[in-house]
Amino acid sequence: MKLLPVLAILLLSGWTYSFGQHKIKGIVLNKDNHQPVAYATIIVNDPLSGKIVNGTVANEQGVFEVSNLKKGSYNITIDFIGYTRQELKGINAPHDLGTIYMVAVGKSLNEVVVNSRAPTIENKTDRVVYNVATDITSQGGVATDVLKKVPQVTVDIDGNVELQGNSNIRFLINGKPSSMFGNSLADALAAIPASQIKSIEAITSPGAKYDAQGTGGIINIILKDNPMQGMNGNIALSAGTRLENGSLNLNFRKNKFGMNVFFSGNEQLSSHTPSTRTRYTYDTATKLTQETNTDFSRKAYQTGLGFDYGKLTGGLSYSYFGNHSIASTYQQPGDIYFTSDTRNHTGSLDWNLGYRQQLNTGELFLLYSGSNGNPYTSFVQGNTRSWTPGTDLQHNFSIDYSHPFNENFSVESGAKVILHHFNNTATSLPDTTQSYVFDYRMNIYAAYISAKFSLFHTLNVVAGGRYEYTTIAMGNIPSYGEFLPSLNISRKIGEDQTIKLGFSRRIERPDKELNPFVNLSDPYNITMGNPYLKPEIGNNTELGYSRNFKSGGNIYLAVTERINTNDLKSYTAYYPSYQVGDSLYKNVALTTRVNIGEEYNTGLIITSSLPVTKRLNIRENMMVFNKHVVNHLDNGNKTDGLSWRLNLNAAYSFPNDLVAEAFGEYRSAWNSIQGRVPEVINYTFAFRKLFWHKNASIGLTATNPFNQYIRQLTTLSTANYTGTYLRMVPYRSFGISMTYKFGKLQFKKEKEPGEDYLNNPPAM
């Protein structure tokens, strides 16, 4: 905790209530006729994080002035319907931009109309941003479908997500944690309709400001809002053979006050999955076969509101998701039939309140956020019944202060406290030995400092360090501290090329896996927790090169290296007999989480966008990984495996606002520490037509139309036995979706001095 005194000095040294008065001003004119572009939108962004700092609209003469800016460098975006967007980077405040000319877009039906919107993919120093507006193959889908399109992200057939080949990811909603991700990530992602998502950020080299949880990095899902003046909204509906969705967004903004209200719901219709599990034991020459048919359904809804008023931002949201599965199993030997009924549901309440104060020496931001989840599981199999209610409560308190010393050097520091309490109580009948109480309390105390500066007038550097101290009130688990450095260096080559180098050290803390409970619902395949797990530490390095072409295309090449110590993996061991309490079980495969050893993961990433013609655009995302795992549990055995993932997206714009899109994805098979995981192929076709002055749309989608099932054969091999698990996963689906935007944006003719209505969109 030695950083805390330094942090306190930094914070106190900058504490003052004088406002920064720096301005950026200019005039916006039409390049062809030099007439004012009245009411053009001017947005001021932080160049590192991309966050909106302030903004305004030009008056009737095209004149604008953005005030209340602290001294420093900003990126400026100037936008208006019917004109090509202007982007100005590295603008220092104060600054008079003079005259900015905007080019009007041609409107001939024989030409492609360029819309004023962000590019689909943006490569930034520490992250890649996927903007969802142009994604039509995900229309009518959920967050899982959108994530498949995000560069460097892969999603398997069960909805499990990896970022650069690592599944230990920290998920955020609008930059904040949520208890909805605590119980089942796949269910939580399936609860968010794609129509609610504005963009997704895959943060592969997080700086010191970010929580260090998640050795794979951070995925931030940003929901839709509208920072402009007036009242507006949108509604989206979809129906299909696999999924039904609906969402409503309402936005209101007047001067300094803004509010966003939303509601969404979806249902995954019942699907049927046949599967066969076999196990052959060497020493006893015993073969166990289980043939199972599972019917599965899922439903969810979300509602909430966000607001901002001057320096205050806040939000409140509630989400619910649940699933229901009925599995019928035939087992040999023994000629045994049994049926199980499992229900899971979680309600999650999230809230936040933030305060931002502009100072003449910098900026201070205070944030409190919290979440309260209530997971519940019930299980019935014959005479066996169990139910497990729980609570998942988290409070987060943070303070951040940024201080620009000059145009080329600034420091940011802060502190955060996370209080996490998880509790559940399992009741089981008639076997009361399966009942338990699990009470888990984890507190994290963190402080960080980060500096942003220019080196040799050519390199942009962000260097920082974060210290996190963790206490766990459960059993005899010791407290521990970890120093986590980060470094991001970038260099621009001309206007269209960038080279970057990023390094970050991150941590994966075990939580619910620490519960030593033994799950005996299937006495031949037992699962249990491990109270002796240690945190996994990951050191991630990424060297990347990006280039934008005048034709509108772009490419990003990167080499990555991730080294994990105390690597967390699922591990299965075979026991001819296994004692639990007073009961002895025969022919048992026991699965638990362990610290397996070290993992070395080397990767090559290539993402690109190619405008083949004015109407046809192709995007590609390819990753190749070589994984080397040193297994200390099995006498230092080593696992090596090469895997690769590729997806392609092709979009074609027809006249009259009709767009067709095709998306295909391939993920090769790969070696796990005890077997082999199968390949996955899926594809989607979609059409979307805009009408009613582009305020409404109708779309059609078809996913895997020529294959009802995706065949998945997983193999498992140990010193004692081999096993296979064959599943036929239903994936074919057809759907129709509709959207409608309503309301008007009421632009003010001139922004009053001191108004800051674009600072911080409504928080959810």
Secondary structure, 3 states (H helix, E strand, C coil): CCHHHHHHHHHHHCCCCCCCCEEEEEEEEECCCCCECCCCEEEEECCCCCCEEEEEECCCCCEEEEEEECCEEEEEEEECCCECCEEEEEEEECEEEEEEEECECCCCCCCCCCCCCCCCEEECCCEEEEEHHHCCCCCCCEHHHHHCCCCCEEECCCCCEEECCECCEEEEECCECCCHHHHCHHHHHHCCEHHHEEEEEEECCCCCCCCCECCCEEEEEEECCCCCCEEEEEEEEEEECCEEEEEEEEEEEECCEEEEEEEEEEEEEEEEEEEEEEEEECCCCEEEEEEEEEEEEEEEEEEEEEEEECCEEEEEEEEEEEEEEEEEEEEECCCEEEEEEEEEEEEEEEEEEEEEEECCCCEEEEEEEEEEEEEEEEEEECCEEEEEEEEEEEEEEEEEEEEEEECCEEEEEEEEEEEEEEEEEEEEECCHHHCEEEEEEEEEEEEEEEEEEEECCCEEEEEEEEEEEEEECCCCCCCEEEEEEEEEEEEEECCCEEEEEEEEEEEECCCHHHCCCEECCCCCEEEECCCCCCCEEEEEEEEEEEEECCCCCEEEEEEEEEEEEEEEEEEEEEEEEEEECCEEEEEEEEEEEEEEEEEEEEEEEEEEEEECCCCEEEEEEEEEEEEEEEECCCCCEEEEEEEEEEEEEEEEEECCCEEEEEEEEEECCEEECCEEECCEEEEEEEEEEEECCCCEEEEEEEECCCCCEEEEEEEEECCCEEEEEEEEEECCEEEEEEEEEEEEECCCCCCCCCCCCCCCCCCC
